[in-house]
Amino acid sequence: MAGGSNSKKPINRGTDSTNTQERNKQTQVQEHATLQDGHFHDVIPYFVDDCSLPKSRSKVSEVSLCFGRAGTNRFEKKVYILETLGSSMTNLNTSGGFVSGAAIKGNQISILAFEVANTIVKGFNLQQSLSSESIRHLKEEVLLSEAVQELVSEDMDELLRIVAADKRQELKVFSDEVVRFGNRSKNPQWHNLDRYFEKISRELNAPRLSRDEAESIMQQLMTLVQFSVEMYHELNALDTFEQDFQRKSEEDQRGDNLALLRVEIKSQRKYIRHLKKKSLWYRSLDEVVEKLVDFVHFLHLEINNAFGRADCHKPLAGNLSNCQRLGPAGLALHYANIVLQIDTLVAGTTIANTKDALYQSLPPKIKLALRSKLPSLRVVEELTVPVIKYWMEKLLHILVPMATNTSKAHHRFGWVGEWANTGYEVNRKSDIMRIETFQHADKEKVEYYILELLLWLHRLAIRSKADSDAG
């Protein structure tokens, strides 16, 4: 191995077992090195400061060299974790370092690659939303938009506290997943990370990554995610090929027409093996968890920098309370679907056939209010179809953007996340924030607007039928 002067010494667990452990460790190094690109110190890829690589090397080879930044900051961080988690963490080498997670046999990520990839993407999206550009866009455009001002609040301080609370909740979801992966590690040094995260949430002086280091690590992780995404899709393609082969083999007992499909399946399996080596599949779980632990702390401090620490536990003020918001009431997606249905009806040419289905989907409160208002509703002769649509579109202009964002945000959920359902381009900014959805919208205001739209829709149906009969 290169750089022997920096390699870590095995932990002394007793003189009788030292030689056996050293032989086992060497064997594990040889086995693991065949699956990885780059150079290693005890299997952990070391960091080349300038990351200067020959242009002929692949992107994943570059990641293998740059993936494991080492130095005093990392050692200080590990000591800090040990002090936080207590005496159950006994793997600190007295000569200065942790036992490599990759040296624990059978600790590859393997089938967890897709779940780990989804977690990494969550961290990446949260990081992007906290960039200077994103925070400026939030303050200058998102929070000043007509929909947010009308449906959520006009108080800028309150809006910023809402967004800060959302970001801390996103970080909690991200860190909980890191805790879960840490508990699955065979190395106890990564168990019970929730205690460590709880401590750093109250402190600002723990060892941390610089912004450049955090961005470099996340970019390297996202490269591994990219290959994992491609592997996910290629595995689905292989499943399709195999099902096709099974169907055709049942139809053609002699198998005369299956030779080409056999070749294609063999080639597909070979390609998947190639992608596994470049993806998260063969990575050490400890190796990746270590990077994510660093990133949790970095994101915690980034949220404090963007929104301030003083108000992180301050209750939300203003006219809104949780019971008046669509998200806590469990109505955000339901109301979004109603708004989008109405928008579709206004844009279409026929209303009568789909209006009844919309009516059946209404919540009882809105349905009752609509029944009480319809008997007294008058359709003025001067209100033509274009005029009615004009007034409806003014209301929809406020509601539809939030409804669309609510629907998009809902469909991003799933065990493998949005990245596996929308193609291979996962290294991109996520541009939907909860404040732009119905999550925090005032329940009474949205219900008022929906009721108004339904009354206008009734006028539109009557006027459209009258024009059709007259024609």
Sine and cosine of phi, psi and omega as CSV:
sin_phi,cos_phi,sin_psi,cos_psi,sin_omega,cos_omega
0.00,0.00,0.57,-0.82,0.02,-1.00
-0.96,0.27,0.42,-0.91,0.11,-0.99
0.92,0.40,0.71,0.70,-0.09,-1.00
-0.86,0.51,-0.48,0.88,-0.03,-1.00
-0.90,0.43,-0.38,0.93,-0.01,-1.00
-0.99,-0.16,-0.08,1.00,-0.09,-1.00
-0.93,0.37,0.48,-0.88,-0.10,-1.00
-1.00,0.05,0.59,-0.81,0.01,-1.00
-1.00,0.10,0.52,-0.85,0.04,-1.00
-0.92,0.39,0.49,-0.87,0.03,-1.00
-0.94,0.35,0.69,-0.73,0.03,-1.00
-0.99,0.11,0.97,-0.23,0.03,-1.00
-0.96,-0.28,0.32,0.95,-0.01,-1.00
0.77,-0.64,0.68,-0.73,-0.10,-0.99
-0.91,0.41,-0.44,0.90,-0.05,-1.00
-0.94,0.35,-0.47,0.88,-0.09,-1.00
-0.96,-0.27,0.04,1.00,-0.11,-0.99
-0.88,0.48,-0.75,0.66,-0.06,-1.00
-0.90,0.43,-0.65,0.76,0.01,-1.00
-0.90,0.44,-0.68,0.73,0.01,-1.00
-0.90,0.43,-0.61,0.79,-0.03,-1.00
-0.92,0.40,-0.66,0.75,0.03,-1.00
-0.90,0.43,-0.67,0.74,0.02,-1.00
-0.88,0.47,-0.65,0.76,-0.02,-1.00
-0.90,0.44,-0.67,0.74,0.01,-1.00
-0.89,0.45,-0.65,0.76,0.03,-1.00
-0.88,0.47,-0.68,0.73,0.00,-1.00
-0.91,0.42,-0.60,0.80,0.04,-1.00
-0.88,0.48,-0.70,0.71,-0.03,-1.00
-0.91,0.42,-0.67,0.74,0.00,-1.00
-0.89,0.45,-0.72,0.69,-0.08,-1.00
-0.95,0.31,-0.55,0.83,-0.05,-1.00
-0.90,0.43,-0.44,0.90,0.02,-1.00
-0.94,0.35,-0.28,0.96,-0.04,-1.00
-0.99,-0.16,-0.11,0.99,-0.12,-0.99
-0.84,-0.54,0.43,-0.90,0.15,-0.99
-1.00,-0.09,0.36,-0.93,0.12,-0.99
0.99,-0.10,-0.12,-0.99,-0.05,-1.00
-0.95,-0.31,0.44,-0.90,-0.14,-0.99
-0.71,-0.71,0.53,-0.85,0.28,-0.96
-0.93,-0.37,0.94,-0.34,-0.07,-1.00
0.76,0.65,0.70,0.71,0.10,-0.99
0.98,0.21,-0.38,0.92,0.05,-1.00
-0.97,0.24,0.85,-0.53,0.02,-1.00
-0.87,0.50,0.71,-0.70,0.00,-1.00
-1.00,-0.02,0.33,-0.95,-0.11,-0.99
-0.99,-0.12,0.80,-0.60,0.11,-0.99
-1.00,-0.04,0.87,-0.49,-0.20,-0.98
-0.80,0.59,-0.72,0.70,-0.05,-1.00
-1.00,-0.05,-0.04,1.00,0.00,-1.00
0.78,0.63,0.52,0.86,-0.03,-1.00
-0.99,0.14,0.90,-0.44,-0.07,-1.00
-0.82,-0.57,0.48,-0.88,0.12,-0.99
-0.85,0.52,0.62,-0.78,-0.07,-1.00
-0.90,0.44,-0.34,0.94,-0.04,-1.00
-0.98,0.22,-0.26,0.96,-0.02,-1.00
-0.96,0.29,0.51,-0.86,-0.02,-1.00
-0.97,0.25,0.23,-0.97,0.00,-1.00
-0.89,0.46,-0.61,0.79,-0.01,-1.00
-0.95,0.32,-0.55,0.84,0.09,-1.00
-0.88,0.48,-0.64,0.77,0.05,-1.00
-0.88,0.47,-0.67,0.74,0.02,-1.00
-0.89,0.45,-0.65,0.76,-0.03,-1.00
-0.88,0.47,-0.58,0.82,0.00,-1.00
-0.97,0.23,-0.59,0.80,-0.13,-0.99
-1.00,-0.07,-0.09,1.00,-0.23,-0.97
-0.95,0.31,-0.53,0.85,-0.15,-0.99
-0.93,-0.37,0.96,0.30,0.01,-1.00
-0.88,0.47,0.78,-0.63,-0.01,-1.00
-0.88,-0.47,0.25,-0.97,0.05,-1.00
0.52,-0.85,-0.08,-1.00,-0.09,-1.00
-0.92,0.39,-0.52,0.86,0.02,-1.00
-0.88,0.48,-0.66,0.75,0.00,-1.00
-0.92,0.39,-0.66,0.75,0.02,-1.00
-0.89,0.46,-0.68,0.73,0.02,-1.00
-0.88,0.48,-0.64,0.77,0.00,-1.00
-0.90,0.43,-0.65,0.76,-0.01,-1.00
-0.92,0.38,-0.64,0.77,0.07,-1.00
-0.88,0.48,-0.65,0.76,-0.01,-1.00
-0.90,0.44,-0.65,0.76,0.04,-1.00
-0.89,0.46,-0.69,0.73,0.01,-1.00
-0.87,0.49,-0.69,0.72,0.00,-1.00
-0.89,0.46,-0.53,0.85,0.00,-1.00
-0.97,0.26,-0.70,0.71,-0.11,-0.99
-0.99,0.13,-0.34,0.94,0.13,-0.99
1.00,-0.07,-0.26,-0.97,-0.18,-0.98
-0.95,0.31,-0.20,0.98,0.02,-1.00
-0.92,0.38,-0.30,0.95,0.01,-1.00
-1.00,-0.06,0.99,-0.16,-0.15,-0.99
-0.92,-0.39,0.23,0.97,-0.11,-0.99
-0.99,-0.11,0.26,0.97,0.03,-1.00
-0.98,0.21,0.85,-0.53,0.02,-1.00
-0.97,0.25,0.76,-0.65,-0.02,-1.00
-0.91,0.42,-0.29,0.96,0.03,-1.00
-1.00,0.04,-0.09,1.00,0.13,-0.99
0.89,-0.45,0.93,0.37,0.11,-0.99
0.38,-0.93,0.23,-0.97,0.08,-1.00
-1.00,-0.02,0.42,-0.91,0.19,-0.98
-0.90,0.43,0.71,-0.70,-0.01,-1.00
-0.86,0.51,0.76,-0.65,0.07,-1.00
-0.88,0.47,-0.54,0.84,-0.02,-1.00
-0.93,0.37,-0.31,0.95,0.00,-1.00
-0.98,0.19,-0.11,0.99,0.08,-1.00
-1.00,0.03,0.92,-0.39,-0.15,-0.99
-0.90,0.44,0.62,-0.79,0.05,-1.00
0.97,0.23,0.33,0.94,-0.05,-1.00
-0.97,-0.24,0.41,0.91,0.07,-1.00
-0.95,0.32,0.46,-0.89,-0.02,-1.00
-0.90,0.43,-0.69,0.72,0.09,-1.00
0.83,0.56,-0.78,-0.63,-0.13,-0.99
-0.91,0.42,-0.29,0.96,0.06,-1.00
-0.96,0.29,-0.05,1.00,-0.10,-1.00
-0.81,0.59,-0.63,0.77,-0.08,-1.00
-0.96,0.28,-0.61,0.79,0.07,-1.00
-0.93,0.37,-0.66,0.76,0.04,-1.00
-0.89,0.45,-0.66,0.75,0.03,-1.00
-0.87,0.49,-0.67,0.74,0.01,-1.00
-0.89,0.46,-0.64,0.77,0.04,-1.00
-0.90,0.43,-0.69,0.73,0.01,-1.00
-0.87,0.50,-0.67,0.74,0.00,-1.00
-0.89,0.45,-0.60,0.80,0.06,-1.00
-0.87,0.49,-0.69,0.72,0.04,-1.00
-0.90,0.43,-0.64,0.77,0.02,-1.00
-0.89,0.45,-0.72,0.70,-0.01,-1.00
-0.89,0.45,-0.63,0.78,0.03,-1.00
-0.92,0.40,-0.66,0.75,0.05,-1.00
-0.86,0.51,-0.71,0.70,-0.01,-1.00
-0.89,0.46,-0.60,0.80,-0.02,-1.00
-0.95,0.32,-0.23,0.97,-0.01,-1.00
-0.98,-0.22,0.07,1.00,0.02,-1.00
-0.92,0.38,0.33,-0.94,0.00,-1.00
-0.85,0.52,-0.65,0.76,0.00,-1.00
-0.90,0.44,-0.68,0.74,-0.02,-1.00
-0.92,0.38,-0.65,0.76,0.01,-1.00
-0.92,0.40,-0.62,0.78,0.05,-1.00
-0.91,0.42,-0.68,0.73,0.05,-1.00
-0.88,0.47,-0.65,0.76,0.02,-1.00
-0.86,0.51,-0.76,0.65,-0.10,-1.00
-0.96,0.27,-0.57,0.82,-0.12,-0.99
-1.00,-0.04,-0.34,0.94,-0.06,-1.00
-0.80,-0.60,-0.83,0.55,-0.12,-0.99
-0.88,0.48,-0.80,0.59,-0.08,-1.00
-0.95,0.32,-0.29,0.96,0.04,-1.00
-0.99,-0.13,0.04,1.00,-0.01,-1.00
-0.93,0.38,0.44,-0.90,-0.04,-1.00
-0.87,0.50,-0.65,0.76,-0.06,-1.00
-0.91,0.42,-0.74,0.67,-0.02,-1.00
-0.91,0.42,-0.71,0.71,-0.02,-1.00
-0.90,0.45,-0.62,0.79,-0.07,-1.00
-0.99,0.14,-0.65,0.76,-0.16,-0.99
-0.99,-0.15,-0.34,0.94,-0.03,-1.00
-0.94,-0.34,-0.93,0.37,-0.01,-1.00
-0.16,-0.99,0.43,-0.90,0.10,-0.99
-0.98,-0.18,-0.06,1.00,-0.02,-1.00
-1.00,0.07,0.93,-0.36,-0.07,-1.00
-0.90,0.44,-0.63,0.78,0.02,-1.00
-0.89,0.46,-0.66,0.75,0.02,-1.00
-0.91,0.41,-0.66,0.75,0.02,-1.00
-0.88,0.48,-0.66,0.75,0.01,-1.00
-0.92,0.40,-0.60,0.80,0.06,-1.00
-0.92,0.39,-0.60,0.80,0.05,-1.00
-0.89,0.46,-0.72,0.69,-0.01,-1.00
-0.91,0.42,-0.67,0.74,0.01,-1.00
-0.87,0.49,-0.67,0.74,0.04,-1.00
-0.90,0.44,-0.63,0.78,0.05,-1.00
-0.88,0.47,-0.69,0.72,-0.03,-1.00
-0.91,0.42,-0.62,0.78,0.04,-1.00
-0.93,0.38,-0.54,0.84,0.06,-1.00
-0.94,0.35,-0.65,0.76,0.07,-1.00
-0.88,0.47,-0.64,0.76,0.04,-1.00
-0.91,0.42,-0.61,0.79,0.03,-1.00
-0.89,0.46,-0.68,0.73,0.03,-1.00
-0.89,0.46,-0.71,0.71,0.00,-1.00
-0.89,0.46,-0.75,0.67,-0.05,-1.00
-0.93,0.38,-0.56,0.83,0.06,-1.00
-0.89,0.47,-0.61,0.80,0.04,-1.00
-0.93,0.36,-0.60,0.80,0.07,-1.00
-0.90,0.45,-0.66,0.75,0.06,-1.00
-0.86,0.51,-0.69,0.73,-0.01,-1.00
-0.89,0.46,-0.68,0.73,0.04,-1.00
-0.92,0.39,-0.60,0.80,0.04,-1.00
-0.89,0.46,-0.64,0.76,0.02,-1.00
-0.92,0.38,-0.38,0.92,0.03,-1.00
-1.00,0.10,-0.18,0.98,0.02,-1.00
-0.92,0.39,0.54,-0.84,0.08,-1.00
-0.98,0.21,-0.20,0.98,-0.01,-1.00
-0.99,-0.11,0.90,-0.43,-0.09,-1.00
-0.91,0.42,-0.18,0.98,0.01,-1.00
-0.91,0.42,-0.31,0.95,-0.01,-1.00
-0.97,-0.26,0.16,0.99,0.04,-1.00
-0.99,0.14,0.49,-0.87,0.10,-1.00
0.86,0.52,0.67,0.75,0.01,-1.00
-0.93,0.37,-0.26,0.96,0.00,-1.00
-0.87,0.50,-0.54,0.84,0.04,-1.00
-0.92,0.38,-0.64,0.77,0.03,-1.00
-0.91,0.42,-0.71,0.71,0.00,-1.00
-0.90,0.43,-0.59,0.81,0.03,-1.00
-0.90,0.43,-0.62,0.79,-0.01,-1.00
-0.94,0.35,-0.72,0.70,-0.05,-1.00
-0.94,0.35,-0.35,0.94,0.04,-1.00
-0.92,0.39,-0.32,0.95,0.00,-1.00
-0.97,-0.24,-0.02,1.00,-0.08,-1.00
-0.81,-0.59,0.41,-0.91,0.01,-1.00
-0.87,-0.50,-0.03,1.00,-0.13,-0.99
-0.94,-0.34,0.16,0.99,0.03,-1.00
-0.95,0.31,0.45,-0.89,0.04,-1.00
-0.81,0.58,0.68,-0.73,-0.07,-1.00
-0.60,-0.80,0.28,-0.96,0.08,-1.00
-0.98,0.17,0.48,-0.88,0.22,-0.98
-0.98,0.22,0.24,-0.97,0.00,-1.00
-0.89,0.46,-0.64,0.77,0.01,-1.00
-0.90,0.44,-0.67,0.75,0.03,-1.00
-0.90,0.44,-0.69,0.72,-0.02,-1.00
-0.89,0.46,-0.69,0.72,0.00,-1.00
-0.91,0.42,-0.62,0.79,0.01,-1.00
-0.91,0.41,-0.72,0.69,0.00,-1.00
-0.89,0.45,-0.70,0.72,-0.01,-1.00
-0.91,0.42,-0.60,0.80,0.03,-1.00
-0.90,0.43,-0.63,0.78,0.03,-1.00
-0.91,0.41,-0.68,0.73,0.05,-1.00
-0.89,0.45,-0.64,0.77,-0.01,-1.00
-0.92,0.38,-0.48,0.88,0.09,-1.00
-0.91,0.42,-0.67,0.74,0.07,-1.00
-0.90,0.43,-0.61,0.79,0.06,-1.00
-0.88,0.48,-0.66,0.75,-0.03,-1.00
-0.85,0.53,-0.71,0.71,0.04,-1.00
-0.93,0.37,-0.55,0.84,0.04,-1.00
-0.92,0.40,-0.63,0.78,0.05,-1.00
-0.89,0.46,-0.73,0.69,0.00,-1.00
-0.88,0.47,-0.66,0.75,0.03,-1.00
-0.88,0.47,-0.64,0.77,0.03,-1.00
-0.84,0.54,-0.73,0.69,0.00,-1.00
-0.93,0.36,-0.61,0.79,0.01,-1.00
-0.93,0.36,-0.54,0.84,0.10,-1.00
-0.91,0.42,-0.63,0.78,0.08,-1.00
-0.90,0.44,-0.63,0.77,0.04,-1.00
-0.90,0.43,-0.66,0.75,0.03,-1.00
-0.88,0.48,-0.65,0.76,0.02,-1.00
-0.88,0.47,-0.63,0.77,0.05,-1.00
-0.90,0.43,-0.70,0.72,0.02,-1.00
-0.87,0.50,-0.70,0.72,-0.05,-1.00
-0.93,0.37,-0.60,0.80,0.06,-1.00
-0.92,0.40,-0.63,0.78,0.05,-1.00
-0.90,0.44,-0.66,0.75,0.03,-1.00
-0.89,0.46,-0.69,0.72,0.00,-1.00
-0.89,0.47,-0.68,0.73,-0.01,-1.00
-0.90,0.43,-0.71,0.71,-0.03,-1.00
-0.94,0.34,-0.53,0.84,0.02,-1.00
-0.93,0.38,-0.52,0.86,0.06,-1.00
-0.95,0.31,-0.52,0.86,0.01,-1.00
-0.98,0.17,-0.55,0.83,-0.05,-1.00
-0.89,-0.45,1.00,-0.05,-0.10,-1.00
-0.88,0.47,-0.54,0.84,-0.02,-1.00
-0.99,0.17,-0.35,0.94,0.05,-1.00
0.97,0.26,0.37,0.93,-0.04,-1.00
-0.90,0.44,-0.50,0.87,-0.10,-0.99
-0.98,-0.22,0.26,0.96,-0.08,-1.00
-0.98,-0.22,-0.10,1.00,-0.09,-1.00
-0.87,0.49,-0.69,0.72,-0.03,-1.00
-0.91,0.41,-0.62,0.78,0.00,-1.00
-0.93,0.36,-0.58,0.82,0.07,-1.00
-0.87,0.49,-0.68,0.73,0.01,-1.00
-0.89,0.45,-0.66,0.75,-0.02,-1.00
-0.91,0.41,-0.65,0.76,0.03,-1.00
-0.91,0.42,-0.67,0.75,0.02,-1.00
-0.89,0.47,-0.68,0.73,0.01,-1.00
-0.91,0.42,-0.63,0.78,0.00,-1.00
-0.91,0.42,-0.67,0.74,0.02,-1.00
-0.90,0.44,-0.62,0.78,0.02,-1.00
-0.90,0.43,-0.67,0.74,0.00,-1.00
-0.91,0.43,-0.62,0.79,0.03,-1.00
-0.91,0.41,-0.64,0.77,0.07,-1.00
-0.87,0.49,-0.62,0.78,0.04,-1.00
-0.89,0.45,-0.69,0.73,0.00,-1.00
-0.93,0.38,-0.57,0.82,0.01,-1.00
-0.86,0.52,-0.63,0.77,-0.02,-1.00
-0.94,0.35,-0.41,0.91,-0.02,-1.00
-0.99,-0.14,-0.14,0.99,-0.08,-1.00
-0.98,-0.20,-0.28,-0.96,0.05,-1.00
-0.96,0.26,-0.23,0.97,-0.17,-0.98
-0.80,0.59,-0.76,0.65,-0.07,-1.00
-1.00,-0.08,0.11,0.99,0.04,-1.00
-0.96,0.26,0.47,-0.88,0.11,-0.99
-0.96,0.29,0.73,-0.69,0.03,-1.00
-0.88,0.47,-0.65,0.76,0.02,-1.00
-0.87,0.49,-0.67,0.75,-0.02,-1.00
-0.85,0.53,-0.71,0.70,-0.03,-1.00
-0.96,0.27,-0.66,0.76,0.02,-1.00
-0.85,0.52,-0.64,0.77,0.02,-1.00
-0.85,0.52,-0.68,0.73,0.02,-1.00
-0.91,0.42,-0.65,0.76,-0.04,-1.00
-0.94,0.34,-0.55,0.83,0.08,-1.00
-0.88,0.48,-0.72,0.69,0.09,-1.00
-0.82,0.57,-0.66,0.75,-0.11,-0.99
-0.96,0.29,-0.55,0.84,0.07,-1.00
-0.86,0.51,-0.72,0.69,0.00,-1.00
-0.90,0.43,-0.67,0.74,0.02,-1.00
-0.86,0.51,-0.72,0.70,-0.02,-1.00
-0.91,0.41,-0.59,0.80,0.04,-1.00
-0.85,0.52,-0.72,0.70,-0.01,-1.00
-0.95,0.31,-0.54,0.84,0.05,-1.00
-0.91,0.42,-0.62,0.78,0.05,-1.00
-0.90,0.43,-0.69,0.73,0.04,-1.00
-0.88,0.47,-0.64,0.77,0.01,-1.00
-0.91,0.41,-0.61,0.80,-0.07,-1.00
-0.98,0.21,-0.60,0.80,-0.15,-0.99
-0.85,-0.52,-0.12,0.99,-0.02,-1.00
1.00,0.04,0.42,-0.91,-0.06,-1.00
-0.99,-0.15,-0.43,0.90,-0.14,-0.99
-0.88,0.47,-0.57,0.82,-0.10,-0.99
-0.99,-0.13,0.19,0.98,-0.14,-0.99
-0.91,0.41,-0.43,0.90,0.02,-1.00
-0.90,-0.43,0.20,0.98,-0.02,-1.00
-0.98,0.19,0.75,-0.66,0.00,-1.00
-0.91,0.42,0.51,-0.86,-0.01,-1.00
-0.94,0.34,0.70,-0.71,-0.02,-1.00
-0.98,-0.18,-0.18,-0.98,0.07,-1.00
1.00,-0.04,-0.23,-0.97,-0.09,-1.00
-1.00,0.09,-0.15,0.99,-0.09,-1.00
-0.99,-0.14,0.65,-0.76,0.17,-0.99
-0.80,-0.61,0.25,-0.97,-0.10,-0.99
-0.84,0.54,-0.59,0.81,-0.05,-1.00
-0.95,0.32,-0.22,0.97,0.00,-1.00
-0.98,-0.18,0.09,1.00,-0.01,-1.00
-0.97,-0.23,0.53,-0.85,-0.09,-1.00
-0.93,0.37,-0.59,0.81,-0.02,-1.00
-0.87,0.49,-0.86,0.51,0.03,-1.00
-0.87,0.50,-0.45,0.89,0.02,-1.00
-0.98,0.18,-0.11,0.99,0.02,-1.00
0.95,0.30,0.41,0.91,-0.09,-1.00
-0.90,-0.43,0.00,1.00,-0.12,-0.99
-0.85,0.52,-0.80,0.60,-0.04,-1.00
-0.93,0.36,-0.63,0.78,-0.01,-1.00
-0.87,0.49,-0.74,0.67,0.00,-1.00
-0.93,0.37,-0.55,0.83,0.06,-1.00
-0.89,0.46,-0.68,0.74,0.01,-1.00
-0.90,0.43,-0.61,0.79,0.04,-1.00
-0.89,0.45,-0.72,0.70,0.00,-1.00
-0.88,0.48,-0.68,0.73,-0.03,-1.00
-0.93,0.37,-0.56,0.83,0.09,-1.00
-0.89,0.45,-0.71,0.70,0.01,-1.00
-0.89,0.46,-0.68,0.73,0.02,-1.00
-0.86,0.50,-0.65,0.76,0.03,-1.00
-0.90,0.43,-0.66,0.75,0.01,-1.00
-0.90,0.44,-0.66,0.75,-0.01,-1.00
-0.91,0.41,-0.61,0.79,-0.02,-1.00
-0.97,0.24,-0.35,0.94,-0.05,-1.00
-1.00,0.07,-0.10,-1.00,-0.04,-1.00
-0.95,-0.31,-0.36,0.93,0.00,-1.00
-0.89,-0.46,0.66,-0.75,-0.06,-1.00
-0.85,-0.52,-0.62,0.78,-0.18,-0.98
-0.84,0.54,-0.67,0.75,-0.11,-0.99
-0.95,0.32,-0.45,0.89,-0.07,-1.00
-0.96,-0.29,-0.18,0.98,-0.02,-1.00
-0.91,0.42,-0.61,0.80,-0.01,-1.00
-0.91,0.42,-0.64,0.77,0.02,-1.00
-0.90,0.44,-0.64,0.77,0.05,-1.00
-0.89,0.45,-0.69,0.72,-0.02,-1.00
-0.87,0.50,-0.65,0.76,-0.02,-1.00
-0.91,0.41,-0.42,0.91,-0.04,-1.00
-1.00,0.06,-0.07,1.00,-0.06,-1.00
-0.95,0.33,0.59,-0.80,0.12,-0.99
-0.89,0.45,0.46,-0.89,-0.05,-1.00
-0.81,0.58,-0.64,0.77,-0.05,-1.00
-0.89,0.46,-0.72,0.70,-0.01,-1.00
-0.94,0.34,-0.63,0.78,0.01,-1.00
-0.89,0.47,-0.65,0.76,0.01,-1.00
-0.92,0.39,-0.67,0.74,0.01,-1.00
-0.90,0.43,-0.61,0.79,0.00,-1.00
-0.91,0.40,-0.68,0.74,0.01,-1.00
-0.87,0.50,-0.62,0.78,-0.05,-1.00
-0.95,0.30,-0.42,0.91,-0.06,-1.00
-1.00,-0.09,-0.44,0.90,-0.08,-1.00
-0.88,0.47,-0.66,0.75,-0.03,-1.00
-0.86,0.52,-0.53,0.85,-0.04,-1.00
-1.00,-0.09,0.07,1.00,-0.04,-1.00
-0.97,0.24,0.75,-0.66,0.04,-1.00
-0.90,-0.44,0.62,-0.78,0.06,-1.00
-0.96,-0.27,0.96,-0.28,-0.04,-1.00
-0.94,0.33,0.64,-0.76,-0.07,-1.00
-0.86,0.51,-0.56,0.83,-0.06,-1.00
-0.94,0.34,-0.27,0.96,-0.03,-1.00
-0.98,0.17,0.99,-0.11,0.06,-1.00
-0.98,0.18,0.18,-0.98,0.03,-1.00
-0.85,0.53,-0.73,0.69,0.04,-1.00
-0.87,0.50,-0.62,0.79,0.00,-1.00
-0.92,0.39,-0.69,0.72,0.02,-1.00
-0.87,0.49,-0.71,0.70,0.01,-1.00
-0.90,0.45,-0.55,0.83,0.01,-1.00
-0.87,0.49,-0.72,0.69,-0.01,-1.00
-0.94,0.35,-0.57,0.82,0.05,-1.00
-0.92,0.38,-0.64,0.77,-0.02,-1.00
-0.93,0.37,-0.46,0.89,0.08,-1.00
-0.90,0.43,-0.65,0.76,0.05,-1.00
-0.95,0.31,-0.67,0.75,0.00,-1.00
-0.90,0.43,-0.48,0.88,0.02,-1.00
-0.86,0.50,-0.51,0.86,0.03,-1.00
-0.99,0.12,-0.65,0.76,-0.16,-0.99
-1.00,0.06,-0.63,0.78,-0.16,-0.99
-0.88,0.48,-0.70,0.72,0.01,-1.00
-0.83,0.55,-0.70,0.72,0.02,-1.00
-0.92,0.38,-0.63,0.77,0.01,-1.00
-0.90,0.44,-0.68,0.73,0.02,-1.00
-0.89,0.46,-0.71,0.71,0.03,-1.00
-0.89,0.46,-0.61,0.79,0.02,-1.00
-0.89,0.46,-0.70,0.71,0.01,-1.00
-0.90,0.43,-0.68,0.73,0.01,-1.00
-0.89,0.45,-0.69,0.72,-0.02,-1.00
-0.89,0.46,-0.62,0.78,0.01,-1.00
-0.90,0.43,-0.67,0.74,-0.06,-1.00
-0.98,0.21,-0.08,1.00,0.11,-0.99
-0.98,0.21,-0.30,0.95,-0.06,-1.00
-0.97,0.25,0.28,-0.96,0.00,-1.00
0.60,-0.80,0.25,-0.97,-0.13,-0.99
-0.93,0.36,-0.42,0.91,0.07,-1.00
-0.94,-0.34,-0.09,1.00,0.12,-0.99
0.99,0.17,0.03,-1.00,-0.07,-1.00
-0.90,0.44,-0.54,0.84,-0.11,-0.99
-0.86,0.51,-0.54,0.84,-0.05,-1.00
-0.99,0.12,-0.20,0.98,-0.08,-1.00
-0.96,-0.29,-0.20,0.98,-0.09,-1.00
-0.88,-0.47,0.22,0.98,0.03,-1.00
0.95,-0.32,-0.16,-0.99,-0.15,-0.99
-1.00,0.04,-0.21,0.98,-0.09,-1.00
-0.99,0.11,1.00,0.10,0.00,-1.00
-0.99,-0.12,-0.29,0.96,-0.06,-1.00
-1.00,0.08,0.93,0.37,-0.07,-1.00
-0.55,-0.83,0.33,-0.94,-0.04,-1.00
-0.97,0.25,0.71,-0.71,0.11,-0.99
-1.00,0.05,0.86,-0.50,-0.19,-0.98
-0.96,-0.30,0.25,0.97,0.04,-1.00
-0.93,-0.36,0.85,-0.53,0.06,-1.00
-0.94,-0.34,0.41,-0.91,-0.03,-1.00
-0.87,0.49,-0.53,0.85,0.00,-1.00
-0.91,0.42,-0.31,0.95,0.02,-1.00
-1.00,-0.07,0.07,1.00,0.03,-1.00
-0.93,-0.38,-0.07,-1.00,0.06,-1.00
-0.98,0.20,0.03,1.00,-0.06,-1.00
-0.80,0.61,-0.73,0.68,-0.06,-1.00
-0.96,-0.29,0.17,0.99,-0.04,-1.00
-0.93,0.36,0.58,-0.81,0.04,-1.00
-0.91,0.41,0.88,-0.48,-0.07,-1.00
-0.86,0.52,-0.71,0.70,-0.04,-1.00
-0.91,0.41,-0.64,0.77,0.00,-1.00
-0.91,0.42,-0.70,0.72,-0.02,-1.00
-0.91,0.42,-0.65,0.76,0.04,-1.00
-0.89,0.46,-0.62,0.78,0.05,-1.00
-0.88,0.47,-0.73,0.69,-0.01,-1.00
-0.90,0.43,-0.65,0.76,0.01,-1.00
-0.90,0.44,-0.67,0.74,0.03,-1.00
-0.88,0.47,-0.68,0.73,0.05,-1.00
-0.87,0.49,-0.67,0.74,0.02,-1.00
-0.89,0.45,-0.62,0.78,0.00,-1.00
-0.92,0.39,-0.61,0.79,0.05,-1.00
-0.91,0.40,-0.67,0.74,0.07,-1.00
-0.91,0.42,-0.58,0.81,0.02,-1.00
-0.90,0.43,-0.59,0.81,0.06,-1.00
-0.90,0.44,-0.68,0.73,0.06,-1.00
-0.88,0.48,-0.67,0.74,-0.02,-1.00
-0.89,0.45,-0.65,0.76,0.00,-1.00
-0.90,0.43,-0.68,0.73,0.00,-1.00
-0.90,0.43,-0.72,0.70,-0.04,-1.00
-0.92,0.39,-0.64,0.77,0.00,-1.00
-0.90,0.43,-0.65,0.76,0.02,-1.00
-0.92,0.39,-0.65,0.76,0.02,-1.00
-0.90,0.45,-0.68,0.74,0.02,-1.00
-0.91,0.42,-0.59,0.81,-0.01,-1.00
-0.93,0.37,-0.66,0.75,0.02,-1.00
-0.92,0.40,-0.61,0.80,0.00,-1.00
-0.94,0.34,-0.50,0.87,-0.01,-1.00
-0.98,0.22,0.00,0.00,0.00,0.00
